[in-house]
Amino acid sequence: MLSESAIAMRVICYFSLSGQPLSLFSPLLISKDSMQKLRSTFSSLSFAIQVVYASSPLITLAFLLLLVLQGVMPAINVIFSIELVDTMTSGEAVSFVLIFCWALTFSLPHILAPINSVLQGTLNDKVTRNVQVSIIEMMSNIKDLGTLHDEKLHDTIELLSKESSHRPLNTLVNLVDIFRGFITLSSLAFILSMFTWWLPLLLLAPMLPVGLAMRNAQTKVYKVMLSSGKEPRFFKYFFQTVLSPKNAEDIRLYNLFPFFSQKYQHHYDRYLSAMKGKRLGAALTPQPWNLLYLLCLTGTVYWLSLGATSSVTGGQMVGLIQSLAIFGATSQAITWSFSALTACVEYFRHMKSLSEITPSIDVSKSALPLPNDKTIVFDNVSFSYPDGRCALSNISLTIAAGEKVALVGENGAGKTTLVKLLCRFYDPTEGRITVGGNDLKRLNLDEWRAYIGALFQDFGRYNLTVGENISLGHSQGDVNEEQLRGAAEKARFSLETLNLSSQLGTEFGGTNLSGGQWQRLALARTVNRKCGLVMLDEPTSAMDPRVEAELFEQFTSIMTDRTALMVTHRLGSVALLERVLVLKSGKLIEDGSPAYLESIGGEYAQLWKLQSEQYKKQPEAV
């Protein structure tokens, strides 16, 4: 048999933390599922406290100390109030010490409030920084792209990012508020019990169901907020699109402000509609219990007015009324803190879930060092994206170390997918890729990616300095100014009007580059990277064919000692390379030198002929 205290503790823990109602037929039994939720809740709380404390141990302890002092002052002030009123009504002289102690205990919470506010603001900044750094580190552990296609992951990231400035610290604040509140209630309950033993019990009775009701309501609000994660992403996108400088020309030329404003309002209204009912429920749910508390408080004061405590002095009566008022306010504050703690716990639960995500590629067995032989072999490789779309089918090819290969084909042929498989952003659905006879899955992933330099279609445009843009991918002490200038020159990125320290991005007071300049800068970054395999995925789409041909010619001379895979839909530059792979509908249909492929009259020859005719038909500039 469980003791009464053990039963009470299990009931209290269940009500306050699980957020689930007890069964009418087994009110004292906690299911395995509920115990698991309790463990998860305590684990999330522990994680939250560790994050906050690690951000600044000294400020955290000072913050806690001040909050506890603020918690005990009301009860101490009640005691001094009783003594002060009784002394004054008895006609005795009131000592200065008594008056000062009463004034100090009354004023101290107000004196400490601004100090606490400064500490809270400082701690909040430090916690926000640490939490956001932790989120960045968690995201860095997701090595693949397949995991990033999960819509729920985007909702989680959006939520963690949006609330990182207040949820972590609010967890500590709510926990301390609860702790401080219990200190205040305990001391006041002792004072009230001196009048009659059942008075504090009567006032505490509605507190537990109010806290449970508010917690359940807040849980529903938070779940709706999470399930509506797509809507905030939409209205945030539309808002940023209108304000972004890169869209300024289109927005103003076509007067797109009304369109995007309407889209913004539509998705924001849908979000508000989803939240409205739950927030209203959160406001109304605890009201019956609040009404019960009002009746208890009214009944207590009415009972006192009937002379039930005729032996009570004037000071004690003032202390009693003051205690009742503070008791009610404190109990409500505790229930609000419990309900607010729900959202905080959910925040850290999602933060922990982000750290526990299993990527779509298994890197646990990726420990082999890179072999000396860097020959790449695709052995009957097929690949389908998570949505089921087949991108590559039965690809078999070999690329020798140092070979220069072009990958051509129409849009959607699978060229970019092949590059992504080589980067191991995905693993093949069927078949395997080997490097020097070793399965790519077994090679150390960080070493393999350090061996690769790639310039993608959607390359990064970073609002950093020019030098930082070129040096990305290197350790800070691994690049000198001469090397950066050399990379810029090889990519034909002009440093005449800009220098390596020039800031990019008008929002940071810097310079805005044209599309072609951004591509040259990204190309300089790729050239600068110390790698053995270079992959260019449509790297010069913003350049005219003549400039592209010149750049390709220079680039092939630069890459004499490296393996190069160049993806392009323009065939004018392909003649510079040793070998061409032609993809169509995810299949490798032709493989050979440019001259050979042109001579056999296949897909490559047809594309060459079509593009040649287009160039001939282009009118001269006037």
N, C-alpha and C positions, 0 to 999 in steps of 0.2 A: 504493500500500500504506500502511495505517495503521501508525504507529510503535507499539511496545509500550506506551509511556506513554499515547498517545492511546486505544488500545484499552482499557487499564485504566481510564482516566477515564470512558469511555463506559459500561463495565460497572458501575463503582461508582455513577455517577449514576443509571443505570437501576435497579439493585437498590434503592438507598436511597430513591429518590423516586417512581418510577412505581408500585411495589407490584404489578407484573405479572411473572410468571415468563418467563425467556428461552426462546425456541424451541430445541429440541435441534438443529435443522438449521441455524439461523442465529443462533447465540448472540451474535454481535458486531454484529448489525444491529438498529437501533431503528426500528420502524415509524413511519409518519406519525402514527398515532393515539397512539402512546406519546410521541412528541415533543410532541404537543399537550397531553398530560396533564402532561408535565414543565414545559412553559411555564405551564400553568394552576397547577401547584403552586408554581413560583417566583413567579408573579404574586400568588398568595394569601399566600405568605410575606412578600413585599415589602410587600403591603398591611397585613399584621398588624404588621410592624415599624414601618411609618409611623404606624399608629394608636397603638401603645404609645409610641413616641418623642415624638410630638406631644402626648401627654397631659402629659408633664413631662420635657423634655430633660435637665435637671440631675440629677434623681433616677434617670433611666434610665442615664445615664453612670456615676453613682456605684454603682449596682446592678451594672452590668456589670464595673466595676473590681474590686469586692469578690469577685465570682464568679470572675474570672480569678485573683486572688490565692489564693483557696481551692483553685483547680485546680493551681497550681504548687507549693504548700506540701508535699504528700506526697512528691514526688520529691526536693525539697531536703532534707526531713527524713531520707530514706533515706541521702543522701550524708553528712549529719552523723552519722547512726547508725553508718555504717561507720567513719568516722573516730573516733568516740567509743569504740566497742568495741575497735578495734585499739589505740588509745592505752592503754586500761585493761588489756588483756591483755598488752601489751608491758612493763608495769611502769613506764612513763613517767608523769610528773605530768600530770594532765588540767587544762588551762587553764579558768578560769572562763568565758572568752569562748566556748569550744567548747560547754560545758554550757549556757550561756545561749542560744546559737544553736540548739542541738538542742531545748531546751525551748520556745523561741519558735516554731520552725517546726512543732513538734508541737501547740502550744496555739493558734496563730493562727487556724486554721479554726474552732475552738470559740469563740474570742473574737469573730470576725467574724460568726458565725452569728446571734446576736440582733440585731446591727446590720442585717444583711442582711434579717432577718425584718421589722424595722420598715420598712425601705425597700420591701420587697416588699408589705407591707400598704398602705402609703401609695400606692405606684404602682398597686396593684390597684384601690383606690378611685377613683383618677383615671381609670384606663383604663376601668373599668366605667361611670363617668359618661359619658365620651366616646363609648363604644360605644353606650350606650343612647340618647344624644342623636342619634347618627348613624342609629340604627334609626328613631327618631321622624321625622327629616328624610327618610329614605327612604320611610317610610309616607306622609308629606305629599305626596310626588310622585305617589302613586296617587290621581288626581283622581276616579276613577269608583267605582261600587259593583260593577260586573260582575266586575272583577279580584278583588275580595274574596270572591267566591263559590268561588274555586278552593281545594279542600281541601288541595292541596300547599302553597299559600301559607300557610294556617293552620298546617300542620305546621312550615314553615320559621320562621314568626314565633314559634311556641311554643318551638322549639329555640333560636333566637337569644336569646329572652327568658330562658329557664331557665338558659342557660350563659354569659350575658354577664358574670357575676360572676367567672368563673375562666378560661374558654377563652382570651381575648385575652392575658392576662399569661402564662398557661401556655405559649403559643407562644414568647414571648421566653425564658422560663425554660428550656424544653426545648432551644431553639437554643443558649443559653449553656452549658447543661449538656453538650451535645454538644461544643461548642467547648472548654470547660474540660476535658472528659474526654480529648479528643484531645491537649491540651497535656500532661496527666498521663501518658497512654499513650506519647506521643513521648519524654518525658524518661525514663520508666521503661524504654522499649524500648532507649534508648541505654545505660542501666546494664546491662540484661540481655545486650545484645549484646557487652559486654565479657567476659562469661563464655563465651558461644558464640553465633555469629552467627545460628544458626537458631532459637534459643529464643524470641525475640519473635514470629517468623513462625509458629511452632507454636501459640503461645497465641492469636494473632490469627486463625488459620484458621477457627475455628467462629463467629467474631463476625459476619461478614457474613450467613451463612444464618440465624443466630438473629434478627438484626435484621429480615431480610426476612420470616421466618415470623411474627414478632410483629407486624410492620406489616400484613401481609395479614389476620391474625386481628383486629386492632383495626379495620381497614377494614370487615370484615364486621359487627363489633359496632356500629359507627357507622351503617352502612346499615340494620341492623335497628332501631336506635333511631329513625332518621328515618322508616322505613316504619311504625313502630308509634306515630306521632305522635298518632293519633286516641285511643288508649287513655289516654295521660297527660291529654289534654284532658277526657276523660270523668271519670276519677277525681279530677282537680283540681276539676271542676265540682261533683261530688257532695260533696266535702269542704267546699268553700266554701259550698254551698247549706245544709248543716247548720249552719254557723257564722254565716251571715249574719243580722243582726238583722231584716231585712225579711221573712224567712221564719219568724221565731221563733214566731208565733201558730199557723200551720198545723202546723209541725213538732211542737209540743208538744200541741196539741189532738188531732191524729190520731196521735200517737206515731209519727212517721215516722223516728225515729232508726234502728230496726232495718232498715227498708227501704233507706234511703240508705247505711247501713253495709254492707249486703249488696251493693248496686250498686257501691259503692266498692271493696270487696274483690274482686268479680268482675272488674272491669276492671283492677285492679292486678295480680291473679293472671295475667290474660292477658298483660299486659305483661312480668311476671317470667318467664312461661313462654317467651315469644318471645326474651328476652334470655339465658335460662339456658344453652341449648345453645351459643350463640356465645361467651359469657363462659367457659364450660368449655373450648371449643375454643381460646380465646385463652390460657388457662392451660396447656393440654397441648401445643399446637403446637410451642413451642420446646424442649420437654423433651429430645427426642433429641439436639439440638445441645448442650444444656447437659450431657448425659451425655458427649458427645464431649469437651467442654471439661474435664470432671472427669477423664476418662481421660488427656488431655494433661497436665493439672496433676499427676496422680498419677505418671505416667510420668517427668515431669521431676524431681520430688523423689526418686523411686526411683533414677533415673540418678545424681543427685547423691550419694545415700547409698552408691552402689557405689564411690565414690572417683574419679569421673570428673573431679573438679576438685580434685585433691590439693594443688595450689598455692594454693588459695583460703585467705585468712586467716579468722580467726574473725569479724572485723568484716564482711568481704565476704560471708561465709556468712549472717550475720544480715541484711545488706542485701539479699542475694539472696532469702531467704525472705520478707522484708518486701515486697520489690518484687513477688514472685509474688502475694502476698495482695492488695496494692493493685491490681495489674494486673487480677486476676480481678474484683474488686469494681467497678473502674472500667469495664471492658469490658461488664459486665452493666448498669451504670447507663446507658451510652451506648445499648445496644440498647433498653432500656426507654424512654429519651428519644425514640429514633427512632419507636418504636411509638406513644408518647403524642402525638408531633408529628402523626401521621396525623389524629387527631380534631381537633386544633387547625387544621390546614390545611383540613379539611372544613368546620369552623365558618366560617372566613373565605371559603371558596368559596361557601357559602350566603349569607353576608352580601353578597358581591359580586353574587350572582344576584338578591338583593332589590333592589339598586340598579339592576339592568339590566332589570327587569320592564317589559314593554310593556303599558300600560293598554289597556282595551277601547275607549276613546275616543281619537281622534287629536287632540292639541292642538297639533301642530306648525304647523298652518295657522291657528290661532286667534289672530290678531294685530289684527283690525280693532277700532277703538275703538267704544264704544256710540254708536248714532245718536241724534239728537235725537228722532226719531219712535220711540216705544216700543210701537207697535202689535204685538201678538203674533198670529201666524197659524199654525195647524196645517193643513198642506196634505196631505191624504190620508195621515195618519200611522198606521202600524201598528207594533206592537212585540211581540216575543216574548222571554221571559227565556232565559238560557243553557241552562236545562233543557228548552227547547222549548215551554214553556207560553205560549200566546198571551194577552196581556193587553189589547191595544188593536187595533182593526181599522178601518182607513179613517176615521180621525177628521179632520174638517175643521171648523174654527171660527176665529173672529176675536175677540180681546179688545182693545178700544180702551184707550189709556192713560187711567187714572183711573176705569175702569169697575169696578163692584162686582159680582162674579159668584159664584153658589153652584154647587157641583158636588155633585150628590146621586145616590144609587143604592144598591142593596143591597151587602152585603159581597162583595168579589170582582168588582165591576163594572168596576174599572180606574181608580178615582178617584185613589188614591195613586200609581199608575204614571204617570198624566198629570202629577202634581206633580213626580215624580222626573225625568221627561223635561224639564220646564221648568227644573229645577235643573241639568240636563245631567249627572246621575249616570249616565245611559245615553244613547245615541244611538238614534234611531228605526231600526227594522229596514227600514221602507219609508217613503217620503214625507220631508217635511222640515218643520222649525219655523223660522219667520223672525221677526226683530224689526226693524221699520222696513224691511222688504224684504230684509234681510240674513240669510243662512243662519246660524242659531245656532252651527253648527260653526265658522264663520269669525270669530265675535266673540271678543275677548279673554276667556278664561274667568274670570280673577280679577276683572276689571271687572264681568262679568255677575253673578257670585255676590255681589259687593259691592252690587249693585243689588237683591238679593233678601233678604227676611227671611222665614223659614219656621218654623212650629211644627209638628213632626211628631207622629204618634201616639206613637211611642217617643222622646219628647224626652229630652234629657240631664238627669240629676239629678246635679249636681256638688257634691261635698262641699267647697265653698269658702265664703267669706263671702257674705252676701246681696248686698252691693254688687258683688262680683266676678261672681256669677251673672248679675246684671242687665247688667253692662257687658261681658260676653263678646262678642267680635266687634268691639270698638272698641279703638283704641290707648289706652294708659294715660292719655295726656295729653289725650284727646279727650272725656272725660266728667267732669262735676262732680257734686257731691253733690246739688245741686238738681235736676239732670236725672234722676238715678237715683230720687230720691224721686217726681218727677213720673211717671216710667214705672211705678213701683210703684202709685201712686194710680190711674192710668188702668187698670191691670190688676186693681185691687181687691185687691192684696196688702197686707195690714195690716202696718204698721211700729209698731204700738202695743206689742206684747210683744217684738218683735225690732227691731234696728236694722241699718244697712247693714254694720256690722262684725261682726255675729253670725255665728259659725262654724256651719256645718251639718254633720250627720253625727255620730252618737253615738260612732263609733269614734275621732273626733278631739276628743272632749269637747264636741261641739256639740249642736245641736237637731235632732230628727227632724221633718220636715214631713209633713202628711197628703197624700194624693194630689191633692186639690183645691188645696192650698197650693202644691204643686210645679208644678201646671199654671198657676196664677196667676203664679208666679215666672218660669216659662218664657215666659209671655205678656208679662210686663213686659220681658223680654230682647228679645222680638220688637218690641214697641212702641218700645223705646229705640234700636233699630238704625236708622240713617239709610239708608233704602232706598226705592225707588220701587215695588216689587212685593212685596206681602205675601201669603203663602200659609199658610192655617191648615188643617191636616189633622186633622180631628176634635179640635180644641183643647180642647173642654170636656166630654169624655166622662165625667169624674169629677164633674161638677156636675149638679144637678137641672135639669130643663127651664126652670123659672122663672128661676133664676140665669143659665142660659145665654142666655136671651132678653134679659135685662137687660144682660149683658156684650156680646152681639152689637150691641145698640142703641148702647151707648156706644162700642164699637169702630168701628162704621161712621161715627160722627161724628168719631172721631179720624182715620180714614183718608180724609178728604175729598179730599186732594190726592194720594192714592196709588192704584195699581191693587191691587185685593184679590180673591183667589180663595179662597173658603172651602169646604172639604170637610166635609160633615156628613151624618149619617143621620137627624137630627131636623129635621123640616120646620117646626117652630114658629117658628124664627128666620129662615127663608128669606124670609118676607114682607117683611123689612126691606131686602132687596137688590133691585137693579134687574133682575137677570136670573138665570135658573136653567138649568143644563145637566144633563140627565138621562142617565146612563150605565146600560147594561144589557148584561151579557156582553161588555164591551169595546167596545161600539158606542154612539155618540151617537144617542139615539132622540128626544129632545125638547130644544127650545131656545126660551126665551121668558121673559116676565115671569111671576111667580107667579100673577097673576090670569088671564093668558091660558092657562097650562098647566092650571090648575084647571078652566077653562071647557071645554076640549076633551075632558076625561074620559079622558085617557091614563094612562100609568104614574105620573106625578106626582100626578094626582088620586086614583088608587087608593091610593098610599102616604099621601097626606094624609088620606084618609078612614079608612084603617086606624089611623093613629096617633091621630087625633082620637077614635075610638071607644075606643082603649086608655086614653087619658087620662080619658075620661068614666067608664070602668069602675073606675078606681082607687079603692079604699075610702079614706075619710077616716081620718086618724090618730086613735087612741084613747089 
